[in-house]
């Protein structure tokens, strides 16, 4: 029905009108003079006494080029924007049955998922309700939800069920986007009392003088600091065990020799070492030998093996460097020619996230793309081109750049996918001659 033409570096979808009397004049006036945001702009052209409807394909990327792997939130936003024009057509005195359902001519803005359709102002050939539901069913079945795959089944019930309709699907999406109120959990039911309860015996009273305070539960269940717990053991080893304090009378009875035998902790041992005679060579030798034996680790005895021995036994010990492993998700392009110096010699694009946008830094310092050229290269757009990976193949899409993108010296039409291979040349602008070779 539509043919694509390029006029003044703009891409149009053209449709010939054989019977001008079949045009809806009200719809034409609405689209030409007060075009809604969910429709592509239209103009009437008369060439050799034949009327044409031309729609400028701009304002996003084609739905057929959009990645089908997305999250549940992104899917609800995209599907809601696709259904909204069918609900809003009546406000503009338009019939939603005249929206053209072809993914190649449905434009999607990747920032906010706004959708633009082509409206055919013809009195005949309207799309039936069954065809609309079939179109959405085929689209939903191709979506791959990353976080909630079972949600697709719920959506399909609103499309293919007994009460399937676009209104039911729109209402379901609206409920999903609304926040559900928090419902507190019900407390457990109290346990029933026994039939013959035993009488509760009063606990014996203990004088306050003999009552010991409860210890903190931080380092154990009812244990004091330093008793059968890891924190206590570490503290006792470093600072000494001072949890068991004796009375003043017991401390006076302890002899000096018994005090020296008590562990003094890590810092106590260091202080004790200062009291030893400094000029005793035997003590220094003993300390040195004990320290070496304590901290010296046993070394593995190396057994000389030749490559022949390893090969015959079947044990191969090969060290693989990171540079030797080539990632299939990495797209590399090496600089081939340029009239300026402030361009990178190598561009490496990580295609594990399906798509990567190449552009330049804004004059304000804002990075608008995933890979950004220097802000002085003004002939490169802030979002110049987009690279995608589908399966094992790589593609490039020109994002309506003013100075265009070239593949093997051929200008790319905007918003159209072109496959690239190893050895192809990609030029981002002829002004600077910045050309890269895919490697």
C-alpha positions in Angstrom: 0.0 0.0 0.0 2.8 2.4 0.9 6.1 3.1 -1.0 9.1 4.7 0.6 10.7 7.7 -1.1 13.5 10.1 -0.2 12.9 13.8 -0.8 15.4 16.4 0.4 17.1 13.9 2.7 13.8 13.0 4.3 12.1 9.6 4.3 8.5 9.5 3.3 5.8 6.8 3.1 3.8 7.6 0.0 0.3 6.3 -1.0 -1.5 6.9 -4.3 -5.1 8.0 -4.1 -7.0 6.6 -7.1 -10.4 8.1 -6.0 -10.0 11.5 -4.4 -13.8 11.6 -3.6 -13.2 8.7 -1.1 -11.1 10.9 1.1 -12.4 12.0 4.5 -12.1 15.8 4.3 -12.6 16.3 8.1 -9.7 13.9 8.9 -7.5 15.6 6.4 -8.1 19.0 7.9 -7.4 17.7 11.4 -4.1 16.0 10.4 -2.9 18.9 8.2 -3.7 21.9 10.5 -3.9 20.4 14.0 -2.1 17.1 13.9 -2.3 15.0 17.1 0.9 13.9 18.7 0.2 10.2 18.1 0.0 10.6 14.3 2.7 11.2 11.7 2.3 14.5 9.8 0.7 14.2 6.4 0.7 16.3 3.2 -1.2 16.1 -0.1 0.9 16.1 -3.3 -0.4 16.2 -6.8 2.0 14.8 -9.4 0.9 14.4 -13.0 -2.8 14.7 -12.1 -2.3 11.9 -9.5 -2.8 12.6 -5.8 -0.5 11.2 -3.2 -0.6 11.1 0.6 2.9 11.5 2.0 3.8 10.8 5.7 7.2 11.9 7.0 8.8 9.0 8.9 10.5 10.7 11.8 10.3 11.1 15.6 11.7 7.8 16.7 12.6 4.3 15.6 10.4 1.8 13.8 8.6 -0.7 15.9 9.9 -3.5 13.8 13.5 -2.5 14.8 12.7 -2.2 18.5 14.3 -4.8 20.8 11.7 -7.3 22.1 13.6 -8.0 25.3 12.4 -5.6 28.0 11.3 -5.4 31.6 7.7 -5.6 32.8 7.6 -1.8 33.5 8.9 -1.0 30.0 6.4 -3.4 28.4 3.4 -1.9 30.3 4.6 1.6 29.2 5.1 0.7 25.6 1.8 -1.3 25.3 -0.1 1.5 27.0 1.3 4.1 24.5 0.3 1.8 21.6 -3.3 1.5 22.8 -3.7 5.2 23.8 -4.3 6.5 20.2 -7.2 4.1 19.7 -8.8 5.6 22.8 -8.0 9.2 21.9 -9.1 9.2 18.3 -12.7 10.1 19.1 -11.5 13.4 20.8 -10.2 14.5 17.4 -13.2 13.4 15.4 -11.2 10.5 13.9 -12.0 6.8 13.5 -9.4 4.5 15.1 -10.2 1.8 12.5 -8.2 3.9 10.0 -4.9 3.6 11.8 -2.4 1.7 9.7 -1.1 -1.4 11.4 2.3 -2.1 10.1 5.3 -2.3 12.4 7.6 -0.7 9.7 5.4 2.4 9.7 4.8 2.7 13.5 7.4 5.0 15.1 8.4 4.7 18.8 10.3 7.3 20.8 12.8 5.3 22.9 12.9 8.0 25.7 9.3 7.9 26.7 7.9 5.2 24.4 5.5 7.7 22.7 4.0 6.0 19.6 3.0 7.6 16.2 0.8 5.9 13.7 -0.2 6.6 10.1 -3.8 7.6 9.7 -5.4 6.7 6.3 -8.3 9.2 5.7 -10.2 6.8 3.4 -13.9 6.1 3.6 -13.4 2.5 2.8 -11.0 -0.3 3.8 -11.2 0.2 7.5 -9.5 -2.3 9.8 -11.9 -4.6 11.7 -11.9 -5.2 15.4 -10.6 -8.8 15.0 -7.7 -7.6 13.0 -6.7 -5.1 15.7 -6.7 -7.7 18.4 -4.8 -10.1 16.2 -2.1 -7.4 15.6 -1.7 -6.8 19.3 -1.7 -10.6 20.1 1.1 -11.2 17.6 3.2 -8.3 19.1 2.7 -9.5 22.7 3.7 -13.1 21.9 7.0 -11.9 20.5 7.9 -9.9 23.6 10.5 -11.5 26.0 9.9 -10.2 29.5 13.1 -10.4 31.6 11.7 -10.2 35.1 8.1 -11.7 34.8 7.5 -14.0 31.8 4.2 -15.2 33.3 2.8 -11.7 32.9 2.4 -12.3 29.2 -0.4 -14.9 29.9 -2.4 -12.3 31.8 -2.2 -9.8 28.9 -3.2 -12.5 26.4 -6.4 -13.2 28.3 -7.5 -9.6 27.7 -6.8 -10.0 23.9 -7.9 -13.5 23.1 -10.4 -14.2 25.9 -14.2 -14.3 25.7 -14.5 -10.6 26.6 -11.5 -9.5 24.7 -11.4 -5.8 23.6 -9.0 -2.9 23.5 -10.9 -1.2 26.3 -10.4 -4.3 28.6 -6.7 -4.3 27.7 -6.4 -0.6 28.5 -8.2 -1.0 31.8 -5.9 -3.9 32.8 -2.8 -1.9 32.0 -4.1 1.0 34.0 -4.6 -1.2 37.1 -1.1 -2.6 36.7 0.5 0.8 36.7 -1.4 2.0 39.8 0.2 1.3 43.2 -1.6 -1.3 45.2 -2.2 -0.4 48.9 -0.2 -2.2 51.5 -2.2 -4.9 53.4 -0.7 -5.8 56.8 -0.5 -9.4 57.7 -3.1 -10.8 60.1 -1.6 -11.8 63.5 -1.6 -15.5 64.4 -4.6 -16.8 66.3 -4.0 -17.2 70.1 -3.5 -20.7 71.3 -6.3 -22.3 73.1 -5.8 -22.8 76.9 -5.4 -26.4 78.2 -8.4 -28.1 79.8 -6.9 -28.7 83.2 -4.2 -26.0 83.6 -1.7 -26.5 86.3 -1.6 -23.9 89.0 1.1 -21.4 88.6 3.6 -21.5 91.4 4.9 -18.2 92.6 8.6 -17.8 92.0 10.8 -17.4 95.1 11.9 -13.9 95.8 15.6 -13.2 95.7 17.1 -10.4 97.6 18.3 -7.5 95.4 21.9 -7.8 96.7 22.2 -11.3 95.2 20.6 -10.5 91.9 23.2 -10.3 89.1 22.5 -8.0 86.1 21.8 -9.7 82.8 24.5 -9.5 80.2 24.0 -8.2 76.7 22.9 -10.7 74.0 25.2 -9.2 71.4 28.0 -11.8 71.7 26.0 -14.8 72.8 22.9 -16.1 74.6 23.3 -14.9 78.1 27.1 -15.2 78.1 29.5 -12.7 79.5 32.2 -11.0 77.5 35.0 -13.5 77.1 33.1 -16.7 77.9 32.8 -19.3 75.1 32.3 -16.8 72.3 34.5 -15.6 69.4 34.4 -11.9 70.3 35.3 -12.6 73.9 38.2 -14.8 72.9 39.6 -12.2 70.6 39.2 -9.5 73.2 40.9 -11.6 75.9 43.8 -12.4 73.6 44.4 -8.8 72.8 43.6 -6.9 76.0 43.6 -9.6 78.6 40.6 -11.1 80.4 39.3 -8.7 82.9 35.7 -10.0 83.1 36.3 -12.0 86.3 37.4 -9.4 88.8 38.1 -10.4 92.3 37.6 -8.6 95.5 40.3 -6.4 96.9 41.0 -8.9 99.7 41.7 -11.8 97.2 43.9 -9.6 95.1 46.1 -8.7 98.1 46.6 -12.4 98.9 47.9 -13.2 95.4 51.6 -13.5 95.2 53.8 -11.7 92.8 54.8 -14.9 91.0 51.1 -15.9 90.4 50.4 -12.5 88.9 53.3 -13.0 86.4 51.8 -16.3 85.3 48.5 -14.8 84.3 48.0 -14.0 80.7 48.7 -10.3 80.0 47.3 -10.2 76.4 49.0 -9.1 73.3 50.1 -5.6 74.5 51.2 -7.1 77.9 53.6 -9.4 76.1 55.1 -6.5 74.3 55.7 -4.6 77.5 57.1 -7.7 79.2 59.7 -8.1 76.4 61.2 -4.7 77.3 62.2 -6.0 80.8 64.5 -8.7 79.3 68.2 -8.0 79.2 69.1 -6.4 75.9 72.6 -7.7 75.6 71.8 -11.4 76.0 72.7 -13.1 72.7 71.1 -16.4 73.5 67.7 -14.9 74.1 67.9 -13.0 70.8 68.8 -16.2 68.9 65.9 -18.1 70.6 63.4 -15.4 69.7 64.6 -15.1 66.2 64.4 -18.9 65.6 61.0 -19.1 67.1 59.7 -16.2 65.1 61.0 -17.8 61.9 59.5 -21.2 62.6 56.2 -19.6 63.5 55.7 -17.5 60.4 57.6 -19.5 57.8 55.3 -21.3 55.4 56.2 -24.6 54.0 57.2 -24.4 50.4 56.1 -26.8 47.7 59.0 -28.9 46.3 59.2 -28.2 42.6 59.4 -31.3 40.5 61.1 -30.7 37.1 58.8 -31.8 34.3 59.4 -31.6 30.6 56.8 -30.9 28.0 57.1 -34.5 26.8 56.1 -35.8 30.2 53.0 -33.5 30.4 51.9 -34.5 27.0 52.2 -38.2 27.6 50.3 -38.0 30.9 47.5 -35.9 29.3 47.7 -33.1 31.8 47.9 -29.8 29.9 48.5 -26.6 32.0 47.9 -23.8 29.6 47.5 -20.2 30.8 45.0 -18.3 28.7 45.4 -14.6 28.7 42.3 -12.3 28.6 43.4 -10.8 25.3 43.2 -14.2 23.6 39.5 -14.6 24.4 37.4 -12.7 21.9 34.0 -11.7 23.1 31.2 -12.1 20.6 29.3 -9.2 22.2 32.1 -6.7 21.5 32.0 -4.6 18.3 35.3 -3.0 17.4 36.0 -0.4 14.8 39.5 1.0 14.1 40.1 4.5 12.8 41.1 4.5 9.1 41.0 8.1 8.1 40.2 11.5 9.6 41.0 15.2 9.0 41.0 16.0 12.7 43.1 14.7 15.6 40.8 14.5 18.5 39.2 11.2 17.6 39.8 7.8 19.2 41.9 5.3 17.3 39.7 2.4 18.4 36.0 2.2 19.3 34.8 -0.7 21.3 31.1 -1.1 21.8 29.7 -3.5 24.3 26.7 -5.1 22.5 25.7 -7.3 25.5 22.9 -4.7 26.1 21.5 -5.3 22.6 21.9 -1.7 21.4 24.4 1.1 21.7 24.1 4.8 20.6 27.1 6.7 19.3 27.1 10.5 19.4 29.1 13.4 20.9 29.3 15.3 24.2 27.0 18.3 24.4 28.4 21.8 24.7 27.1 21.8 28.3 29.2 18.7 29.0 26.2 16.3 29.0 26.8 12.9 27.5 23.7 12.1 25.4 24.9 8.7 24.0 26.6 5.6 25.2 29.8 6.3 23.2 30.6 10.1 22.9 33.0 11.9 20.6 34.6 15.2 21.6 32.2 18.2 21.9 34.3 20.1 19.3 33.1 17.7 16.6 29.8 19.6 16.1 29.1 17.9 12.7 28.5 14.7 14.6 25.0 14.6 16.2 24.5 14.2 20.0 22.7 10.9 19.1 24.1 10.2 15.7 23.8 6.5 15.0 22.7 3.4 16.8 24.3 -0.1 16.7 22.2 -3.2 17.4 22.9 -6.9 17.7 20.3 -9.5 16.6 21.4 -13.0 17.2 25.0 -13.0 16.0 24.6 -10.2 13.4 25.3 -6.5 13.9 23.3 -3.6 12.4 23.6 0.2 12.2 20.8 2.7 12.1 21.1 6.4 11.4 19.1 8.4 13.9 18.1 11.3 11.6 21.5 12.9 11.9 21.9 16.2 10.0 25.2 15.3 8.4 24.2 11.6 7.8 26.0 8.3 8.3 27.7 6.4 5.5 28.3 2.6 5.1 30.9 1.8 2.4 30.5 5.4 1.0 26.7 5.0 0.7 24.4 7.3 2.6 22.1 5.6 5.0 18.4 6.3 5.1 17.3 7.5 8.6 15.6 5.0 10.9 16.4 2.1 8.7 18.5 -0.9 9.8 21.6 -1.9 7.7 23.7 -5.0 8.4 27.4 -4.5 8.9 30.2 -7.1 8.4 33.8 -7.3 9.2 35.8 -5.1 7.0 33.0 -2.6 6.3 33.7 1.2 6.5 31.5 3.4 8.6 31.7 7.2 8.1 30.0 9.4 10.6 30.3 12.6 8.7 32.0 13.7 5.4 33.0 17.1 6.9 35.7 15.6 9.0 36.1 12.3 7.0 35.9 10.3 10.2 35.9 6.7 8.8 36.2 3.5 10.8 36.7 -0.1 9.6 34.8 -2.9 11.4 37.4 -5.3 12.7 
